[in-house]
Amino acid sequence: MMKYVIPVTLSLGIIGPSSARAAEKTVTLAVQNMYCAACPHTVKSSLQSVPGVKAVSVSFKNKTAIVTFDDAKTNVKALTTATTNAGYPSSPKG
């Protein structure tokens, strides 16, 4: 019985901390090619399709997208790739 308890305990110790390291992050992206009022909808949809994205706010006026995401599931590179593939290249602002 004891030989089963130790591996299970160790595996739980390995799995537990990795999820504890996951954090919710927010990034502001500078978005190119937004020339009409419909463009922010496309940018928002492209970002929302990325797994791990929690919230998206796109400003046509400021040409930005503010994205909150789970950094254990995605990263800034995936976000900029999503907007670029939709025709709106982006990069972290500032």
Z-matrix of the N, CA and C atoms (Angstrom, degrees):
N
C 1 1.450
C 2 1.515 1 110.98
N 3 1.342 2 116.69 1 -42.81
C 4 1.455 3 121.59 2 -177.10
C 5 1.530 4 111.34 3 -64.80
N 6 1.337 5 117.76 4 -31.44
C 7 1.460 6 119.75 5 -178.87
C 8 1.530 7 111.65 6 -68.55
N 9 1.340 8 118.38 7 -18.79
C 10 1.461 9 121.83 8 176.67
C 11 1.526 10 111.77 9 -88.89
N 12 1.298 11 117.60 10 -28.91
C 13 1.460 12 122.60 11 -177.59
C 14 1.527 13 110.99 12 -68.36
N 15 1.313 14 117.29 13 -42.08
C 16 1.462 15 120.69 14 -176.79
C 17 1.532 16 112.07 15 -64.89
N 18 1.341 17 120.71 16 -49.39
C 19 1.469 18 119.25 17 178.52
C 20 1.538 19 112.81 18 -61.77
N 21 1.309 20 117.34 19 -38.75
C 22 1.459 21 120.42 20 179.48
C 23 1.520 22 109.87 21 -65.31
N 24 1.309 23 116.94 22 -43.74
C 25 1.464 24 121.24 23 178.70
C 26 1.521 25 110.73 24 -62.22
N 27 1.301 26 117.32 25 -42.89
C 28 1.463 27 120.93 26 179.22
C 29 1.520 28 111.60 27 -65.83
N 30 1.314 29 117.28 28 -42.06
C 31 1.462 30 119.50 29 -179.39
C 32 1.520 31 111.42 30 -66.20
N 33 1.314 32 117.76 31 -36.38
C 34 1.461 33 120.52 32 176.40
C 35 1.519 34 110.65 33 -66.86
N 36 1.294 35 117.13 34 -35.67
C 37 1.460 36 121.19 35 177.24
C 38 1.514 37 112.10 36 -66.36
N 39 1.311 38 117.35 37 -33.25
C 40 1.461 39 121.62 38 179.21
C 41 1.529 40 110.56 39 -76.42
N 42 1.306 41 117.61 40 -41.55
C 43 1.463 42 121.81 41 -178.19
C 44 1.522 43 111.34 42 -72.41
N 45 1.299 44 118.27 43 -43.16
C 46 1.455 45 122.51 44 -176.17
C 47 1.517 46 114.58 45 -55.51
N 48 1.331 47 119.16 46 -54.47
C 49 1.462 48 120.11 47 -176.04
C 50 1.516 49 114.45 48 -62.85
N 51 1.340 50 119.49 49 -30.53
C 52 1.461 51 119.89 50 -179.10
C 53 1.523 52 111.18 51 -64.35
N 54 1.316 53 117.87 52 -38.11
C 55 1.454 54 119.38 53 177.64
C 56 1.518 55 111.27 54 -74.30
N 57 1.317 56 116.58 55 -25.19
C 58 1.464 57 119.81 56 177.53
C 59 1.521 58 110.80 57 -72.12
N 60 1.323 59 118.07 58 -24.65
C 61 1.461 60 121.89 59 179.69
C 62 1.521 61 112.03 60 -79.01
N 63 1.299 62 118.27 61 -18.48
C 64 1.460 63 121.17 62 179.74
C 65 1.517 64 109.08 63 -64.87
N 66 1.321 65 114.55 64 139.27
C 67 1.464 66 119.16 65 -178.55
C 68 1.509 67 110.37 66 -137.05
N 69 1.300 68 114.76 67 151.29
C 70 1.451 69 120.77 68 174.17
C 71 1.525 70 106.83 69 -86.32
N 72 1.314 71 116.86 70 125.84
C 73 1.454 72 122.17 71 -179.21
C 74 1.517 73 109.87 72 -122.69
N 75 1.311 74 115.29 73 157.37
C 76 1.456 75 121.61 74 176.49
C 77 1.518 76 108.44 75 -127.47
N 78 1.331 77 115.76 76 135.38
C 79 1.458 78 121.66 77 178.32
C 80 1.528 79 108.52 78 -132.48
N 81 1.319 80 115.51 79 145.06
C 82 1.462 81 120.91 80 173.14
C 83 1.513 82 107.61 81 -104.74
N 84 1.331 83 115.61 82 123.65
C 85 1.453 84 121.68 83 179.63
C 86 1.522 85 110.07 84 -104.12
N 87 1.319 86 117.11 85 136.07
C 88 1.456 87 122.50 86 170.31
C 89 1.527 88 105.93 87 -85.39
N 90 1.322 89 116.87 88 122.66
C 91 1.465 90 121.40 89 -172.77
C 92 1.536 91 110.00 90 -112.22
N 93 1.314 92 115.84 91 128.66
C 94 1.461 93 121.91 92 178.80
C 95 1.529 94 110.83 93 -93.72
N 96 1.324 95 115.27 94 164.26
C 97 1.471 96 124.39 95 172.23
C 98 1.521 97 114.77 96 70.39
N 99 1.324 98 119.04 97 16.18
C 100 1.472 99 119.64 98 174.90
C 101 1.528 100 107.78 99 -89.05
N 102 1.340 101 115.57 100 103.46
C 103 1.460 102 120.65 101 -175.17
C 104 1.517 103 114.03 102 -115.03
N 105 1.328 104 117.46 103 -7.82
C 106 1.464 105 119.28 104 -179.71
C 107 1.525 106 109.74 105 -139.00
N 108 1.310 107 115.53 106 168.57
C 109 1.465 108 120.59 107 -176.41
C 110 1.533 109 112.65 108 -68.09
N 111 1.321 110 118.13 109 -18.22
C 112 1.468 111 121.10 110 179.75
C 113 1.534 112 112.37 111 -83.44
N 114 1.321 113 117.49 112 -20.07
C 115 1.467 114 121.34 113 -176.82
C 116 1.533 115 113.21 114 -57.91
N 117 1.332 116 119.46 115 -43.42
C 118 1.473 117 118.74 116 -179.34
C 119 1.531 118 113.53 117 -57.68
N 120 1.316 119 117.00 118 -31.44
C 121 1.473 120 119.71 119 178.35
C 122 1.532 121 110.16 120 -63.15
N 123 1.322 122 116.73 121 -43.83
C 124 1.465 123 120.64 122 179.88
C 125 1.529 124 110.91 123 -65.66
N 126 1.337 125 116.35 124 -42.23
C 127 1.469 126 120.40 125 178.52
C 128 1.524 127 109.77 126 -62.08
N 129 1.324 128 116.76 127 -46.27
C 130 1.461 129 121.00 128 -179.63
C 131 1.530 130 111.25 129 -61.08
N 132 1.312 131 116.76 130 -44.74
C 133 1.473 132 120.73 131 179.34
C 134 1.527 133 111.58 132 -61.86
N 135 1.326 134 116.26 133 -41.14
C 136 1.468 135 119.10 134 -179.19
C 137 1.526 136 110.83 135 -64.76
N 138 1.326 137 117.37 136 -38.57
C 139 1.460 138 120.97 137 179.29
C 140 1.521 139 112.23 138 -72.70
N 141 1.325 140 116.94 139 -38.29
C 142 1.468 141 120.15 140 179.51
C 143 1.520 142 112.12 141 -66.77
N 144 1.322 143 117.41 142 -20.56
C 145 1.468 144 120.12 143 -179.86
C 146 1.535 145 112.17 144 -79.29
N 147 1.314 146 117.94 145 -9.38
C 148 1.463 147 121.38 146 179.52
C 149 1.530 148 108.82 147 -80.71
N 150 1.336 149 118.39 148 123.45
C 151 1.464 150 120.21 149 178.71
C 152 1.533 151 111.14 150 -58.62
N 153 1.324 152 116.38 151 134.30
C 154 1.448 153 121.13 152 179.22
C 155 1.517 154 114.23 153 100.61
N 156 1.342 155 116.76 154 -11.55
C 157 1.464 156 119.71 155 178.56
C 158 1.521 157 108.42 156 -76.35
N 159 1.332 158 115.40 157 129.02
C 160 1.463 159 122.04 158 -177.27
C 161 1.523 160 111.87 159 -98.29
N 162 1.339 161 117.44 160 -41.35
C 163 1.470 162 121.21 161 -177.01
C 164 1.519 163 109.40 162 -152.48
N 165 1.352 164 115.51 163 147.90
C 166 1.460 165 121.98 164 178.72
C 167 1.518 166 108.82 165 -138.97
N 168 1.324 167 115.24 166 134.15
C 169 1.460 168 121.69 167 173.98
C 170 1.522 169 107.32 168 -132.07
N 171 1.335 170 116.65 169 121.57
C 172 1.464 171 121.11 170 -176.77
C 173 1.526 172 109.12 171 -114.21
N 174 1.343 173 115.54 172 133.35
C 175 1.453 174 121.27 173 178.28
C 176 1.523 175 109.81 174 -113.61
N 177 1.324 176 115.94 175 115.61
C 178 1.460 177 120.84 176 176.43
C 179 1.527 178 109.18 177 -67.00
N 180 1.313 179 116.56 178 -42.59
C 181 1.467 180 122.49 179 -178.42
C 182 1.530 181 111.59 180 -59.24
N 183 1.342 182 116.95 181 -46.76
C 184 1.464 183 121.40 182 -177.28
C 185 1.524 184 113.73 183 -90.30
N 186 1.333 185 116.72 184 -7.40
C 187 1.475 186 122.07 185 -177.11
C 188 1.526 187 111.26 186 55.95
N 189 1.356 188 114.90 187 45.98
C 190 1.460 189 120.74 188 -179.13
C 191 1.525 190 111.43 189 -133.05
N 192 1.307 191 114.38 190 161.33
C 193 1.462 192 122.21 191 171.82
C 194 1.524 193 106.78 192 -133.82
N 195 1.320 194 116.23 193 126.64
C 196 1.460 195 121.33 194 176.05
C 197 1.522 196 106.43 195 -102.74
N 198 1.324 197 115.63 196 120.97
C 199 1.462 198 121.44 197 -173.34
C 200 1.524 199 110.25 198 -122.99
N 201 1.320 200 115.93 199 127.74
C 202 1.460 201 122.02 200 173.27
C 203 1.522 202 106.54 201 -106.07
N 204 1.342 203 115.39 202 129.61
C 205 1.465 204 119.52 203 -174.12
C 206 1.522 205 110.98 204 -146.14
N 207 1.327 206 114.87 205 160.95
C 208 1.460 207 123.77 206 175.86
C 209 1.528 208 107.08 207 -88.86
N 210 1.326 209 117.15 208 113.15
C 211 1.461 210 119.52 209 -175.19
C 212 1.530 211 113.94 210 -72.32
N 213 1.317 212 117.64 211 -4.80
C 214 1.464 213 120.16 212 173.60
C 215 1.528 214 110.40 213 -84.20
N 216 1.329 215 116.81 214 -16.83
C 217 1.460 216 120.83 215 -177.03
C 218 1.523 217 113.83 216 -109.52
N 219 1.332 218 117.72 217 -23.82
C 220 1.465 219 120.79 218 -179.48
C 221 1.516 220 109.66 219 -153.05
N 222 1.325 221 115.06 220 178.41
C 223 1.461 222 120.58 221 179.98
C 224 1.530 223 110.06 222 -147.62
N 225 1.317 224 116.24 223 175.44
C 226 1.463 225 120.62 224 -176.45
C 227 1.526 226 110.85 225 -62.75
N 228 1.316 227 118.21 226 -37.15
C 229 1.466 228 121.55 227 178.85
C 230 1.528 229 111.19 228 -58.90
N 231 1.318 230 117.88 229 -42.14
C 232 1.466 231 121.28 230 178.62
C 233 1.527 232 110.81 231 -65.32
N 234 1.328 233 116.60 232 -36.22
C 235 1.466 234 120.48 233 179.06
C 236 1.529 235 111.01 234 -67.27
N 237 1.330 236 116.68 235 -46.22
C 238 1.463 237 119.20 236 -179.72
C 239 1.530 238 111.37 237 -68.09
N 240 1.313 239 116.65 238 -32.62
C 241 1.469 240 120.31 239 176.16
C 242 1.528 241 110.21 240 -65.12
N 243 1.325 242 117.59 241 -40.59
C 244 1.469 243 121.45 242 -179.69
C 245 1.526 244 110.99 243 -62.43
N 246 1.330 245 117.94 244 -45.09
C 247 1.467 246 119.36 245 -179.68
C 248 1.530 247 110.71 246 -69.73
N 249 1.325 248 116.76 247 -38.67
C 250 1.466 249 120.20 248 178.81
C 251 1.516 250 110.97 249 -62.94
N 252 1.323 251 117.39 250 -42.66
C 253 1.468 252 121.05 251 178.04
C 254 1.522 253 111.90 252 -64.30
N 255 1.326 254 117.68 253 -24.42
C 256 1.458 255 121.55 254 177.70
C 257 1.529 256 111.99 255 -87.32
N 258 1.337 257 116.80 256 -1.15
C 259 1.452 258 120.79 257 177.73
C 260 1.525 259 114.74 258 99.00
N 261 1.331 260 115.91 259 10.92
C 262 1.461 261 121.51 260 -177.43
C 263 1.530 262 109.49 261 -129.52
N 264 1.341 263 117.54 262 82.43
C 265 1.458 264 119.51 263 179.78
C 266 1.529 265 110.85 264 -55.78
N 267 1.327 266 115.89 265 142.75
C 268 1.460 267 119.65 266 -179.48
C 269 1.516 268 109.90 267 -142.34
N 270 1.322 269 114.23 268 164.57
C 271 1.458 270 121.39 269 176.09
C 272 1.519 271 107.73 270 -154.25
N 273 1.328 272 116.88 271 157.21
C 274 1.457 273 119.16 272 178.05
C 275 1.528 274 110.14 273 -58.66
N 276 1.307 275 116.20 274 135.53
C 277 1.460 276 121.63 275 -178.65
C 278 1.519 277 109.70 276 -86.17
N 279 1.340 278 115.52 277 134.71
C 280 1.450 279 121.13 278 173.04
C 281 1.454 280 112.58 279 79.91
